[in-house]
Amino acid sequence: MTSLFLSVIPIVILIWMMTKKNGLPSHIALPVTALMVGAIQLFYFGTDITLISANIIAGILSAITPISIVAGAILLNRMIYLSGSEDIIRRWLEGISRNQVAQLMIIGWAFAFMIEGASGFGTPAAIAAPILVGLGFNPLKVVMLALVMNSVPVSFGAVGTPTWFGFSNLGLDDATLLDIGKTTALIHFVAAFIIPPMALRFIVSWNDIRKNYLFVLISTLSCTVPYFLLAQWNYEFPALVGGAIGLIVSVIVARFGLGLAKEQHSVTQTVFAGDAAAFGEVNAVNMTATDSRSTETRSSEKQSVQSQSVSSAQIFKAMTPTILLIVILIVTRIKQFGIKSILTDGTEIFSLSFGPLGDFSLSKALIVKLSHILGTDVSWAYKTLYVPALIPFLLVVLISIPLFKLKGNVVKQMFSETASRIKMPFIALVGALIMVKLMMTGGENSPIMTAGQAFSDLMGTSWQYVGAYLGALGAFFSGSATVSNLTFGAIQQTIAINVGLPQTTILALQSVGGAMGNMVCINNIIAVSTILGIANKEGFIIKRTVVPMIVYGIVAAIMSTIV
């Protein structure tokens, strides 16, 4: 009982610190929690201090992956804004439809769905959120919408990585993985009838959703129907193909106004009215996110640009960075193109011993690896060319600089603003990843395993009703549905066998849980908030996105009794 209490209490305290009134910012709460877990490991579990130190080093180094992705996304966002592309894209989207619900579904749902299928790594929210803010939507509300929307496609994100790699350590054959994918897709398909409306509610009223519900339904099904059908024979492409089809259908349907209310809305006036009072400490920078201009200035500029037509050439040029981004993601993620194997080639070309610190190596694909840290089995690696930081983000920015003929001072501004925005998030991510590493230290006796096993013993055959929440807990910790599946997949499999539940159903619940955990995932919240210039609102966001996550889990539980 003591082991269970000490395994759970750091997370309880973390959630309390971040969600209480005047909650602590993540760059304070997370390092404090990491320190607490380290002390528990040392003084209660008796973990060797060398192993603890090795995991701390690995946690610090692991923060390079998410922060480099965030930095790349911010840099691209700054380039799109400073080049004037953001205004062109906004005017084009308004030309398709000025209906708020249509804009939110096209960008926040269908477009993000497709990006998740190609890349994952939190890039959908990082790319879609700035576009929505550029349309005039409130940044803080956009963060919550983007997090909730980016859940349904996640189990098949990054060309199916959470499924085929997340469960790779369980010894499952391809047919079993496919069965897991089928059940996962069915649960997500049903949940998708509820999730988009709940996400939209962060920004628009229930009345607006009701009046435009036919369009919401069409946009939703245009993604989820092909997604579900494709999952019947493949677990790599459902999200990518479903998102692409859904985006095309959503744009065409919106263009003809099918299922949309006839009246038009002024996004700036509707969204920003009263936001300062409703959201308290969100300052002027946060309210505009991608620039420091006042709402009134944005509104007047919005009115002036709306009267100007946008040519096809302007649209194509403005969309070029986004198109390049998507094409590069697809080409580098789908193994059939042959590029993925080059970017992930682990063949060692150079190695060097750093003595007690560990063994350093470099591969053909520039994968940097530090093994046997402090003489332990702990290791760290960074896939320089595959992590979506240099490719595609930095690459697209470098191509775009001459394309848009950006001057030196503008380029300097892009990089300086990016650097200033990632300082505090880097500290928060270091704290989060050290905490994760230490929570997983100890194998079967680790705090994570102790908590998971205790909960399964408590629930017995009723485990299927809460199984998805364990997956969500893993995503909350690690920031990744893939890592959640890798971490808890073995526990879920063992529980299924021990209590006599179908293995494929329980592992599907784990996969769904890892996806719905994206809504409250600290890493993703920090990442998208940083890109939009929002500070110290992590607790505020979690308190609101946890509601649709709980509802998602209820849907998963109900579906587990049917499939």
C-alpha positions as CSV (number, residue, x, y, z in Angstrom):
1,M,0.0,0.0,0.0
2,T,2.9,2.4,0.8
3,S,4.5,1.7,-2.5
4,L,1.2,2.5,-4.3
5,F,0.7,5.7,-2.3
6,L,4.3,6.9,-3.0
7,S,3.9,6.0,-6.7
8,V,0.8,8.0,-7.2
9,I,1.2,11.0,-4.8
10,P,3.7,12.9,-7.1
11,I,1.2,12.9,-9.9
12,V,-1.6,13.9,-7.6
13,I,0.6,16.8,-6.3
14,L,1.6,17.8,-9.8
15,I,-2.0,18.0,-11.0
16,W,-2.9,20.0,-7.9
17,M,0.0,22.4,-8.3
18,M,-0.9,23.1,-11.9
19,T,-4.7,23.2,-11.6
20,K,-5.3,25.0,-8.3
21,K,-6.2,28.7,-8.1
22,N,-3.1,30.7,-9.1
23,G,-1.5,27.4,-10.1
24,L,2.2,27.1,-10.6
25,P,3.6,27.3,-14.2
26,S,4.9,24.1,-15.7
27,H,8.5,25.2,-15.6
28,I,8.3,25.2,-11.8
29,A,5.8,22.4,-11.1
30,L,7.4,19.8,-13.3
31,P,11.0,20.2,-12.0
32,V,9.6,20.1,-8.4
33,T,7.7,16.9,-9.2
34,A,10.8,15.4,-10.8
35,L,12.8,16.2,-7.6
36,M,10.0,14.6,-5.6
37,V,10.1,11.4,-7.6
38,G,13.9,11.2,-7.5
39,A,13.7,11.5,-3.7
40,I,11.2,8.7,-3.5
41,Q,13.2,6.5,-5.7
42,L,16.3,7.1,-3.6
43,F,15.0,6.9,-0.1
44,Y,12.0,4.5,-0.4
45,F,12.6,2.3,-3.4
46,G,16.4,2.2,-2.7
47,T,17.3,2.8,-6.3
48,D,21.0,3.2,-6.9
49,I,22.0,6.9,-7.1
50,T,24.0,6.2,-10.2
51,L,20.9,4.8,-12.0
52,I,18.9,7.8,-10.9
53,S,21.6,10.2,-12.1
54,A,21.8,8.3,-15.5
55,N,18.0,8.8,-15.9
56,I,18.3,12.5,-15.1
57,I,21.0,12.9,-17.8
58,A,18.8,11.0,-20.3
59,G,15.8,13.1,-19.3
60,I,17.7,16.3,-19.9
61,L,18.9,15.1,-23.3
62,S,15.5,13.7,-24.2
63,A,14.1,17.2,-24.0
64,I,16.1,18.1,-27.1
65,T,13.6,16.2,-29.3
66,P,10.3,18.0,-28.4
67,I,12.0,21.4,-28.0
68,S,13.6,21.2,-31.4
69,I,10.2,20.3,-32.9
70,V,8.6,23.3,-31.1
71,A,11.4,25.6,-32.2
72,G,11.0,24.5,-35.8
73,A,7.3,25.0,-35.7
74,I,7.6,28.5,-34.2
75,L,10.2,29.4,-36.8
76,L,7.9,28.3,-39.6
77,N,5.1,30.2,-38.0
78,R,7.1,33.4,-37.7
79,M,8.2,33.1,-41.4
80,I,4.6,32.6,-42.6
81,Y,3.5,35.6,-40.6
82,L,6.4,38.0,-41.4
83,S,6.3,37.1,-45.1
84,G,2.6,38.1,-45.3
85,S,1.5,34.6,-46.2
86,E,-0.7,34.4,-43.1
87,D,-2.9,37.2,-44.3
88,I,-3.2,35.7,-47.8
89,I,-4.2,32.3,-46.3
90,R,-6.7,33.9,-44.0
91,R,-8.3,35.9,-46.8
92,W,-8.5,32.7,-48.9
93,L,-10.1,30.7,-46.2
94,E,-12.6,33.5,-45.6
95,G,-13.3,33.3,-49.3
96,I,-14.2,29.6,-48.9
97,S,-16.5,30.4,-46.0
98,R,-16.6,33.1,-43.4
99,N,-18.6,30.8,-41.1
100,Q,-16.6,30.2,-38.0
101,V,-17.7,26.5,-37.6
102,A,-16.6,25.8,-41.2
103,Q,-13.2,27.4,-40.6
104,L,-12.7,25.5,-37.4
105,M,-13.6,22.2,-38.9
106,I,-11.5,22.6,-42.1
107,I,-8.3,23.7,-40.2
108,G,-8.7,22.4,-36.7
109,W,-10.2,19.0,-37.7
110,A,-9.6,17.8,-41.3
111,F,-6.3,19.6,-41.9
112,A,-4.9,18.6,-38.5
113,F,-6.2,15.0,-39.1
114,M,-4.1,14.7,-42.2
115,I,-1.0,16.2,-40.7
116,E,-1.3,13.8,-37.7
117,G,-1.4,10.9,-40.2
118,A,1.8,12.0,-41.9
119,S,3.8,13.2,-38.9
120,G,2.5,13.0,-35.4
121,F,5.0,14.4,-32.8
122,G,2.5,17.1,-31.9
123,T,2.9,18.8,-35.2
124,P,-0.9,19.0,-36.1
125,A,-1.7,21.4,-33.3
126,A,1.6,23.3,-33.9
127,I,0.6,23.9,-37.6
128,A,-3.1,24.3,-37.4
129,A,-3.3,26.5,-34.3
130,P,-1.4,29.5,-35.7
131,I,-3.6,29.4,-38.8
132,L,-6.7,29.6,-36.7
133,V,-5.3,32.4,-34.6
134,G,-4.5,34.2,-37.9
135,L,-8.2,34.0,-38.7
136,G,-8.9,36.0,-35.5
137,F,-9.7,33.2,-33.1
138,N,-8.6,33.6,-29.4
139,P,-5.3,31.8,-28.9
140,L,-6.1,30.2,-25.6
141,K,-9.4,28.8,-26.9
142,V,-7.6,27.6,-30.0
143,V,-5.1,25.6,-27.9
144,M,-7.9,23.7,-26.2
145,L,-9.8,23.1,-29.5
146,A,-6.6,21.9,-31.2
147,L,-5.7,19.5,-28.3
148,V,-9.2,18.0,-28.2
149,M,-9.6,17.7,-32.0
150,N,-6.2,16.0,-32.3
151,S,-7.2,12.8,-30.6
152,V,-9.2,10.7,-33.0
153,P,-6.4,10.2,-35.6
154,V,-3.5,9.7,-33.1
155,S,-3.6,5.9,-32.9
156,F,-2.7,5.8,-36.6
157,G,-0.6,9.0,-36.5
158,A,2.9,9.3,-38.0
159,V,2.0,6.5,-40.5
160,G,0.7,4.2,-37.8
161,T,3.7,4.4,-35.4
162,P,1.7,4.2,-32.2
163,T,0.3,0.9,-33.4
164,W,3.1,-1.0,-35.2
165,F,5.9,0.4,-33.1
166,G,4.0,1.1,-29.9
167,F,3.1,-2.6,-29.5
168,S,6.4,-3.9,-31.0
169,N,7.7,-5.3,-27.8
170,L,4.6,-7.6,-27.2
171,G,5.5,-10.3,-29.7
172,L,2.3,-9.9,-31.7
173,D,2.0,-11.1,-35.3
174,D,0.7,-8.8,-38.1
175,A,-2.8,-10.3,-38.0
176,T,-3.2,-9.5,-34.3
177,L,-1.9,-5.9,-34.9
178,L,-4.4,-5.5,-37.6
179,D,-7.2,-6.8,-35.3
180,I,-6.2,-4.2,-32.7
181,G,-6.2,-1.5,-35.3
182,K,-9.7,-2.5,-36.5
183,T,-11.1,-2.3,-32.9
184,T,-9.2,0.9,-32.2
185,A,-10.6,2.5,-35.4
186,L,-14.2,1.5,-34.5
187,I,-14.0,3.1,-31.0
188,H,-12.5,6.3,-32.5
189,F,-15.2,6.3,-35.2
190,V,-18.0,6.3,-32.6
191,A,-16.2,8.9,-30.4
192,A,-15.8,11.2,-33.3
193,F,-19.6,11.9,-33.3
194,I,-19.0,13.6,-29.9
195,I,-15.5,15.0,-29.9
196,P,-15.6,17.7,-32.6
197,P,-18.8,19.3,-31.1
198,M,-17.2,19.3,-27.7
199,A,-14.0,20.9,-29.1
200,L,-16.0,23.5,-31.1
201,R,-17.8,24.5,-27.9
202,F,-14.5,26.0,-26.6
203,I,-15.0,28.7,-29.2
204,V,-18.5,28.9,-30.5
205,S,-21.9,28.5,-28.8
206,W,-24.0,25.3,-28.8
207,N,-26.6,27.3,-30.8
208,D,-24.0,27.9,-33.6
209,I,-23.0,24.2,-33.5
210,R,-26.6,23.2,-33.8
211,K,-27.3,25.4,-36.7
212,N,-24.2,24.2,-38.5
213,Y,-24.3,20.6,-37.3
214,L,-24.9,19.1,-40.7
215,F,-21.6,20.5,-42.0
216,V,-19.9,19.3,-38.8
217,L,-21.2,15.8,-39.4
218,I,-20.2,15.8,-43.1
219,S,-16.7,17.1,-42.3
220,T,-16.4,14.5,-39.5
221,L,-17.6,11.6,-41.5
222,S,-15.5,12.6,-44.5
223,C,-12.4,11.9,-42.4
224,T,-13.6,9.0,-40.2
225,V,-15.4,6.8,-42.8
226,P,-12.3,6.3,-45.0
227,Y,-10.3,6.1,-41.8
228,F,-12.4,3.3,-40.5
229,L,-12.6,1.4,-43.8
230,L,-8.8,1.6,-44.4
231,A,-8.1,0.3,-40.9
232,Q,-9.8,-3.0,-41.9
233,W,-6.8,-3.9,-43.9
234,N,-4.0,-1.5,-43.0
235,Y,-2.8,0.2,-39.8
236,E,-0.4,2.7,-41.3
237,F,-2.5,4.9,-43.6
238,P,-6.0,5.4,-42.0
239,A,-5.3,8.8,-40.6
240,L,-3.3,10.1,-43.5
241,V,-5.7,9.1,-46.2
242,G,-8.8,9.8,-44.1
243,G,-7.5,13.3,-43.4
244,A,-6.7,14.0,-47.0
245,I,-10.1,12.9,-48.2
246,G,-11.8,14.8,-45.4
247,L,-9.9,18.0,-46.1
248,I,-10.9,17.9,-49.8
249,V,-14.5,17.1,-49.0
250,S,-14.8,19.7,-46.2
251,V,-13.4,22.5,-48.5
252,I,-15.8,21.6,-51.3
253,V,-18.8,21.3,-49.1
254,A,-18.0,24.6,-47.3
255,R,-17.5,26.3,-50.7
256,F,-21.1,25.5,-51.6
257,G,-22.3,26.3,-48.1
258,L,-23.9,22.8,-47.6
259,G,-25.0,22.3,-44.0
260,L,-23.9,25.8,-43.0
261,A,-26.1,28.5,-41.5
262,K,-26.8,31.3,-44.0
263,E,-25.8,34.2,-41.7
264,Q,-22.1,35.2,-41.6
265,H,-20.1,36.1,-38.5
266,S,-17.3,38.5,-37.9
267,V,-14.8,36.3,-36.2
268,T,-12.8,39.1,-34.6
269,Q,-15.9,40.7,-33.0
270,T,-17.5,37.5,-31.9
271,V,-14.4,35.8,-30.5
272,F,-12.6,38.6,-28.8
273,A,-15.5,40.3,-27.1
274,G,-15.3,39.8,-23.4
275,D,-12.3,37.4,-23.7
276,A,-10.1,39.4,-21.4
277,A,-12.7,39.1,-18.6
278,A,-13.3,35.4,-19.2
279,F,-9.7,34.4,-19.3
280,G,-8.2,36.6,-16.7
281,E,-4.5,37.0,-17.0
282,V,-4.2,36.4,-20.8
283,N,-2.3,39.5,-21.7
284,A,-2.3,41.5,-24.9
285,V,0.5,39.4,-26.4
286,N,-1.3,36.2,-25.7
287,M,-4.6,37.5,-27.1
288,T,-3.0,38.2,-30.5
289,A,-0.4,35.4,-30.1
290,T,1.4,35.9,-33.4
291,D,1.8,39.7,-33.2
292,S,1.5,42.4,-30.6
293,R,-1.0,44.5,-32.4
294,S,-4.2,45.5,-30.7
295,T,-7.5,43.8,-31.4
296,E,-8.8,47.1,-32.9
297,T,-5.8,47.2,-35.3
298,R,-6.4,43.6,-36.4
299,S,-10.1,44.3,-36.8
300,S,-9.5,47.3,-39.0
301,E,-6.9,45.5,-41.1
302,K,-9.2,42.5,-41.4
303,Q,-11.9,44.8,-42.8
304,S,-9.5,46.3,-45.3
305,V,-8.1,43.0,-46.6
306,Q,-11.6,41.4,-46.9
307,S,-12.4,43.9,-49.6
308,Q,-9.4,42.8,-51.7
309,S,-9.5,39.7,-53.9
310,V,-6.9,37.0,-53.7
311,S,-5.5,35.6,-56.9
312,S,-4.7,31.9,-57.4
313,A,-1.0,32.8,-57.8
314,Q,-1.1,34.6,-54.4
315,I,-2.8,31.6,-52.8
316,F,-0.4,29.1,-54.3
317,K,2.7,31.1,-53.2
318,A,1.3,31.7,-49.7
319,M,0.5,28.0,-49.4
320,T,3.8,26.8,-50.7
321,P,5.5,26.4,-47.3
322,T,2.5,24.4,-46.0
323,I,2.4,22.3,-49.2
324,L,6.2,21.7,-49.0
325,L,5.8,20.7,-45.4
326,I,3.1,18.1,-46.1
327,V,4.9,16.7,-49.1
328,I,8.2,16.4,-47.2
329,L,6.4,14.8,-44.3
330,I,4.7,12.2,-46.5
331,V,7.7,11.4,-48.6
332,T,9.9,11.0,-45.5
333,R,7.4,9.0,-43.5
334,I,6.1,6.4,-46.0
335,K,8.7,3.7,-46.2
336,Q,7.7,2.8,-49.8
337,F,9.4,6.0,-51.1
338,G,12.7,4.8,-49.7
339,I,13.6,8.0,-48.0
340,K,12.6,6.9,-44.5
341,S,15.2,4.1,-44.4
342,I,17.9,6.6,-45.3
343,L,16.9,9.1,-42.6
344,T,16.7,6.4,-40.0
345,D,19.8,4.4,-41.0
346,G,21.4,3.4,-37.7
347,T,24.6,2.0,-39.2
348,E,27.4,3.3,-37.0
349,I,30.1,5.4,-38.7
350,F,31.8,6.8,-35.6
351,S,32.1,6.0,-31.9
352,L,33.9,7.5,-29.0
353,S,34.1,6.5,-25.3
354,F,33.5,9.3,-22.8
355,G,34.6,7.1,-20.0
356,P,32.2,6.8,-17.1
357,L,29.8,9.2,-18.8
358,G,29.0,6.7,-21.6
359,D,29.7,5.7,-25.2
360,F,29.0,8.2,-27.9
361,S,28.2,7.1,-31.5
362,L,27.1,8.7,-34.8
363,S,25.2,6.8,-37.6
364,K,25.0,7.3,-41.3
365,A,21.7,9.1,-40.8
366,L,23.3,11.4,-38.2
367,I,21.6,9.6,-35.3
368,V,23.4,10.8,-32.2
369,K,23.5,8.2,-29.5
370,L,24.8,8.1,-25.9
371,S,24.8,4.5,-24.5
372,H,25.6,3.1,-21.1
373,I,25.2,6.4,-19.4
374,L,27.2,6.3,-16.2
375,G,27.9,2.6,-16.8
376,T,24.2,1.7,-16.7
377,D,21.8,0.4,-19.4
378,V,20.3,3.8,-19.8
379,S,20.7,5.4,-23.2
380,W,19.6,8.3,-25.3
381,A,19.4,8.9,-29.0
382,Y,18.4,11.8,-31.3
383,K,17.3,11.1,-34.9
384,T,18.7,14.3,-36.3
385,L,17.3,13.9,-39.8
386,Y,14.0,12.2,-38.9
387,V,12.7,14.2,-36.0
388,P,10.6,16.9,-37.7
389,A,12.8,19.8,-36.7
390,L,15.6,20.2,-39.3
391,I,13.4,18.3,-41.8
392,P,10.9,19.5,-42.6
393,F,10.6,22.7,-40.5
394,L,14.0,24.3,-40.9
395,L,14.3,23.0,-44.5
396,V,11.0,24.6,-45.5
397,V,12.0,27.9,-43.8
398,L,15.4,28.0,-45.6
399,I,13.6,27.3,-49.0
400,S,11.0,30.0,-48.2
401,I,13.5,32.8,-47.4
402,P,14.6,33.4,-51.0
403,L,11.1,32.4,-52.3
404,F,9.6,35.3,-50.4
405,K,12.7,37.5,-50.8
406,L,12.9,38.1,-47.1
407,K,15.5,40.7,-45.9
408,G,18.2,40.0,-43.4
409,N,16.5,42.0,-40.6
410,V,13.3,39.9,-41.1
411,V,15.3,36.7,-41.0
412,K,17.1,37.8,-37.9
413,Q,13.7,38.7,-36.3
414,M,12.4,35.2,-37.1
415,F,15.2,33.4,-35.3
416,S,15.4,35.8,-32.3
417,E,11.6,35.6,-31.6
418,T,11.9,31.8,-31.9
419,A,14.8,31.7,-29.4
420,S,13.0,33.9,-26.9
421,R,9.9,31.7,-26.9
422,I,11.5,28.4,-26.1
423,K,13.5,29.2,-22.9
424,M,10.8,28.5,-20.3
425,P,9.3,25.6,-22.2
426,F,12.7,23.9,-22.4
427,I,12.9,24.0,-18.6
428,A,9.4,22.6,-18.3
429,L,10.2,19.8,-20.8
430,V,13.4,18.9,-19.0
431,G,11.4,18.6,-15.7
432,A,8.7,16.5,-17.5
433,L,11.1,14.1,-19.1
434,I,13.2,13.6,-16.0
435,M,10.0,12.8,-14.1
436,V,8.9,10.3,-16.8
437,K,12.3,8.6,-16.8
438,L,12.3,8.3,-13.0
439,M,8.7,7.1,-12.9
440,M,9.7,4.3,-15.2
441,T,12.9,3.3,-13.4
442,G,12.8,0.0,-11.6
443,G,11.3,-2.3,-14.2
444,E,8.3,-4.3,-12.8
445,N,8.8,-2.5,-9.4
446,S,8.8,1.0,-11.0
447,P,6.2,3.6,-9.7
448,I,4.4,3.4,-13.1
449,M,4.2,-0.4,-13.0
450,T,3.2,-0.4,-9.3
451,A,0.3,2.0,-10.0
452,G,-0.9,0.2,-13.1
453,Q,-0.8,-3.3,-11.4
454,A,-2.6,-2.0,-8.3
455,F,-5.4,-0.6,-10.4
456,S,-5.8,-3.8,-12.4
457,D,-5.9,-5.9,-9.2
458,L,-8.6,-3.6,-7.9
459,M,-10.8,-3.7,-11.0
460,G,-10.5,-7.4,-12.0
461,T,-12.7,-8.3,-14.9
462,S,-14.2,-4.7,-14.8
463,W,-10.8,-3.5,-16.1
464,Q,-12.2,-2.9,-19.6
465,Y,-14.3,0.0,-18.2
466,V,-11.2,2.0,-17.2
467,G,-8.4,0.5,-19.4
468,A,-8.4,3.5,-21.7
469,Y,-7.6,5.8,-18.8
470,L,-4.3,4.0,-18.1
471,G,-3.3,4.7,-21.7
472,A,-4.3,8.3,-21.2
473,L,-2.1,8.4,-18.1
474,G,0.8,7.2,-20.1
475,A,0.3,10.0,-22.7
476,F,-0.1,12.5,-20.0
477,F,3.3,11.5,-18.6
478,S,5.3,11.0,-21.7
479,G,3.7,13.3,-24.3
480,S,3.3,10.4,-26.8
481,A,0.7,7.8,-27.6
482,T,3.6,5.6,-28.9
483,V,5.5,5.9,-25.6
484,S,2.3,5.2,-23.7
485,N,1.7,2.0,-25.7
486,L,5.4,1.0,-25.2
487,T,5.1,1.6,-21.5
488,F,1.7,0.2,-20.6
489,G,1.1,-2.2,-23.5
490,A,2.8,-5.0,-21.5
491,I,0.7,-4.3,-18.4
492,Q,-2.5,-4.2,-20.5
493,Q,-1.6,-7.5,-22.2
494,T,-0.9,-9.1,-18.8
495,I,-4.1,-7.9,-17.3
496,A,-6.1,-9.2,-20.2
497,I,-4.5,-12.6,-19.9
498,N,-4.8,-12.8,-16.1
499,V,-8.5,-11.7,-15.9
500,G,-9.6,-13.5,-19.1
501,L,-10.5,-10.4,-21.2
502,P,-9.9,-10.3,-25.0
503,Q,-6.3,-9.2,-25.6
504,T,-7.1,-7.3,-28.8
505,T,-9.9,-5.3,-27.1
506,I,-7.8,-4.3,-24.1
507,L,-4.8,-3.3,-26.3
508,A,-7.2,-1.3,-28.5
509,L,-8.4,0.5,-25.3
510,Q,-4.7,1.2,-24.5
511,S,-4.3,2.6,-28.0
512,V,-7.4,4.7,-27.8
513,G,-6.3,5.9,-24.3
514,G,-2.9,7.0,-25.6
515,A,-4.7,9.0,-28.3
516,M,-7.3,10.7,-26.0
517,G,-4.5,11.4,-23.5
518,N,-3.2,14.0,-26.1
519,M,-5.9,16.3,-24.8
520,V,-4.2,16.6,-21.4
521,C,-0.6,15.8,-22.4
522,I,1.8,18.3,-20.8
523,N,4.3,18.2,-23.6
524,N,1.7,19.0,-26.2
525,I,0.1,21.7,-24.1
526,I,3.5,23.4,-23.6
527,A,4.4,23.0,-27.2
528,V,1.3,24.6,-28.8
529,S,1.0,27.3,-26.0
530,T,4.6,28.3,-26.7
531,I,4.0,28.6,-30.4
532,L,1.1,30.9,-29.8
533,G,2.9,32.9,-27.1
534,I,0.7,31.8,-24.2
535,A,2.4,31.5,-20.8
536,N,1.5,29.9,-17.5
537,K,-1.9,28.5,-18.6
538,E,-1.2,24.8,-18.5
539,G,-3.3,24.1,-15.4
540,F,-6.2,26.2,-16.8
541,I,-6.1,24.2,-20.1
542,I,-5.9,20.8,-18.4
543,K,-8.9,21.5,-16.2
544,R,-11.0,22.1,-19.3
545,T,-9.6,19.5,-21.7
546,V,-9.9,16.8,-19.1
547,V,-13.7,16.8,-19.5
548,P,-13.9,15.7,-23.1
549,M,-11.1,13.2,-22.3
550,I,-13.3,11.6,-19.6
551,V,-16.2,11.5,-22.0
552,Y,-14.0,9.8,-24.6
553,G,-13.1,7.2,-22.0
554,I,-16.7,6.5,-21.3
555,V,-17.4,6.0,-25.0
556,A,-14.4,3.6,-25.1
557,A,-15.7,1.7,-22.1
558,I,-19.2,1.3,-23.7
559,M,-17.7,0.2,-27.0
560,S,-15.5,-2.4,-25.3
561,T,-18.6,-4.3,-24.2
562,I,-19.9,-4.3,-27.8
563,V,-16.9,-5.2,-29.9
